């Protein structure tokens, strides 16, 4: 599997676990507010390819972390685009580590396979906006019906999970927030993330605005009761 970067340690990205993060290059979305454009845009990925990390180097690193780390977070980019993702996950599990998969949900068949093969212990799916507004926010390659299907797959999977949404004033109107609530209703956990305008994929998003902490609390209160747990990041 192509590995564009590794973060050797995190105590934040896998709830209640210590982990490392593996980043995969490439994404089928073009979210203007993305803060990892170097792992998304082909012209930037090409500039990094000489520094990609071979699988065997990563697994040598991981073997030395047995007993020190609980899990591996696979992030991106969009990991489900990697043709050998499931084999990679199988090797991680064989070493005794738990696997957390970050995904945008546009390839539900891959999620289904990971669940069926018992290769994933935690899902984190970004639910960007209402289904009707998806293409305008993330680009033409999204299939809104796939987003809905992935949400449903994750909810009924029996695997621990979270949904998360980065909220932007210019992108998330009251109507869109209401539609998002309906889409995620009944979920176990939903994190509302504060938008950061620095280092965005599209320069114009640097002029967009985060909701204030008070506004975020108000949105969380509107959601509370519709999902098991709602929290802010």
C-alpha positions in Angstrom: 0.0 0.0 0.0 1.3 3.5 -0.7 2.1 5.3 2.5 2.7 9.0 2.2 3.4 9.7 5.9 3.4 8.3 9.4 2.8 9.9 12.7 4.5 7.6 15.2 2.3 8.4 18.2 -1.1 9.9 18.9 -3.2 9.7 22.0 -6.0 11.8 20.4 -7.0 10.2 17.1 -8.1 6.8 18.4 -10.4 7.2 21.4 -9.1 5.7 24.6 -6.2 4.1 22.7 -2.5 4.9 21.9 -1.8 4.6 18.2 0.2 5.6 15.3 -1.3 7.1 12.1 -0.6 5.9 8.6 -1.5 8.4 5.8 -2.4 7.2 2.3 -2.2 9.5 -0.8 -5.0 10.4 -3.0 -8.7 11.3 -2.5 -11.9 11.3 -4.6 -13.1 14.5 -2.9 -12.0 18.1 -3.3 -13.2 19.6 -0.1 -12.2 23.3 -0.2 -11.4 23.4 3.5 -9.3 20.2 3.5 -6.1 20.8 5.6 -4.1 17.9 4.0 -4.0 19.1 0.3 -0.5 17.5 0.0 -2.2 14.0 0.3 -5.1 14.9 -2.0 -3.9 16.9 -5.0 -2.1 14.8 -7.7 0.4 17.5 -8.4 1.4 17.7 -4.7 1.4 13.9 -4.3 3.9 13.6 -7.2 6.3 16.0 -5.3 6.1 13.7 -2.3 6.4 10.3 -3.9 10.1 9.9 -3.5 9.6 10.1 0.3 6.8 7.5 0.4 7.4 4.8 3.0 7.7 1.1 1.9 5.3 -1.3 3.5 8.1 -3.3 5.0 9.7 -0.3 6.6 6.3 0.5 8.3 5.8 -3.1 9.5 9.4 -3.2 10.9 8.5 0.0 12.8 5.2 -1.5 13.9 6.8 -4.7 15.1 8.9 -2.7 17.5 5.9 -1.0 18.9 4.1 -4.2 20.1 3.2 -3.7 23.7 3.7 0.1 23.4 0.8 1.0 21.0 -2.8 -0.2 21.0 -3.7 0.5 17.4 -3.1 1.9 14.0 -5.1 4.7 12.5 -5.4 4.5 8.7 -6.1 8.0 7.3 -5.5 10.0 4.2 -6.4 11.2 1.7 -9.0 8.5 1.4 -7.7 5.1 2.4 -10.5 3.1 0.7 -9.0 4.1 -2.7 -5.9 1.9 -1.9 -6.3 -1.4 -3.9 -4.5 -3.4 -1.2 -6.1 -1.7 1.9 -7.7 -4.9 3.2 -4.5 -6.9 2.9 -2.7 -4.1 4.8 -5.3 -4.1 7.5 -5.0 -7.9 7.8 -1.2 -7.6 8.4 -1.8 -4.9 11.1 -4.3 -7.1 12.8 -2.0 -10.1 12.6 0.6 -8.2 14.7 -2.1 -7.8 17.4 -3.0 -4.1 16.8 -6.5 -2.7 16.6 -7.4 -0.8 13.4 -9.2 2.5 13.1 -10.2 3.5 9.6 -10.9 7.1 8.6 -13.1 7.4 5.6 -15.3 9.8 3.6 -17.8 7.0 3.0 -17.9 7.2 -0.8 -16.9 3.5 -1.2 -19.3 1.5 1.0 -18.4 -1.8 -0.6 -14.9 -1.5 0.9 -16.4 -0.9 4.4 -18.7 -3.9 4.0 -15.7 -6.1 3.1 -13.6 -4.8 6.1 -16.5 -5.6 8.4 -17.1 -9.0 6.9 -13.4 -10.0 7.2 -13.2 -8.6 10.8 -10.4 -6.2 9.9 -11.7 -3.0 11.5 -12.2 -2.1 15.2 -13.3 1.6 14.8 -14.7 3.7 12.0 -14.5 7.5 11.8 -16.6 8.7 8.9 -16.7 12.4 7.8 -20.2 13.4 7.0 -19.6 16.6 5.3 -23.1 18.1 4.7 -26.6 17.2 3.7 -27.0 14.8 0.8 -28.4 17.5 -1.5 -25.4 19.8 -0.8 -22.6 17.2 -1.1 -21.5 17.7 -4.7 -21.3 21.5 -4.3 -19.0 21.1 -1.2 -16.8 18.2 -2.2 -16.9 17.8 -6.0 -18.5 15.7 -8.7 -17.1 12.3 -7.8 -19.2 11.9 -4.7 -22.2 9.6 -4.9 -24.7 10.8 -2.2 -26.4 7.4 -2.2 -23.0 5.9 -1.3 -22.8 8.3 1.6 -26.2 7.3 2.9 -25.3 3.6 2.4 -22.0 3.9 4.3 -23.8 5.6 7.2 -26.2 2.8 7.4 -23.5 0.1 7.1 -21.5 1.7 9.9 -24.5 2.1 12.2 -25.5 -1.6 12.0 -22.0 -3.0 11.8 -21.5 -3.8 15.5 -18.1 -2.0 15.1 -17.4 1.0 17.3 -17.6 4.3 15.4 -18.0 8.0 15.2 -19.4 10.4 12.6 -17.8 13.9 12.4 -18.6 17.1 10.7 -16.5 20.2 10.2 -18.9 23.1 10.5 -18.4 26.3 8.4 -20.7 29.3 8.6 -20.8 29.8 4.8 -21.5 26.1 4.1 -23.8 24.9 6.9 -27.1 26.9 7.0 -29.8 26.1 9.5 -31.6 24.1 6.8 -28.5 22.0 6.0 -27.9 21.4 9.7 -31.5 20.2 10.1 -31.0 17.8 7.2 -27.7 16.6 8.6 -29.5 15.8 11.9 -32.0 13.7 10.0 -29.3 11.9 8.2 -27.3 11.0 11.3 -30.2 10.5 13.7 -29.8 7.5 15.9 -26.0 7.3 15.5 -23.9 6.3 18.5 -21.5 9.3 18.4 -21.3 12.6 16.4 -18.4 15.0 16.8 -18.8 18.6 15.6 -15.4 20.0 14.5 -14.4 23.6 14.4 -13.3 24.9 11.0 -9.7 26.1 10.7 -9.2 28.6 7.8 -5.4 28.2 7.5 -3.8 25.9 5.0 -6.9 25.0 3.0 -7.1 23.2 -0.3 -8.9 26.1 -2.0 -7.5 29.5 -1.2 -11.0 31.2 -1.0 -11.8 29.0 2.1 -9.2 31.0 4.0 -11.9 33.8 4.0 -14.6 31.5 5.4 -15.6 31.5 9.0 -15.8 29.1 11.9 -18.9 29.1 14.1 -18.1 30.7 17.5 -17.8 28.5 20.5 -21.2 29.7 21.7 -22.8 28.9 18.3 -21.2 25.4 18.4 -22.7 24.8 21.8 -26.1 25.9 20.6 -25.9 23.5 17.6 -24.8 20.7 19.9 -27.8 21.4 22.1 -30.2 21.2 19.1 -28.7 17.8 18.2 -28.6 16.3 21.7 -31.1 13.6 22.1 -31.0 12.7 18.3 -27.7 10.8 18.7 -26.2 8.9 21.6 -23.4 11.3 22.2 -22.6 14.7 20.7 -19.4 16.5 21.4 -17.2 19.3 20.0 -13.7 19.3 18.8 
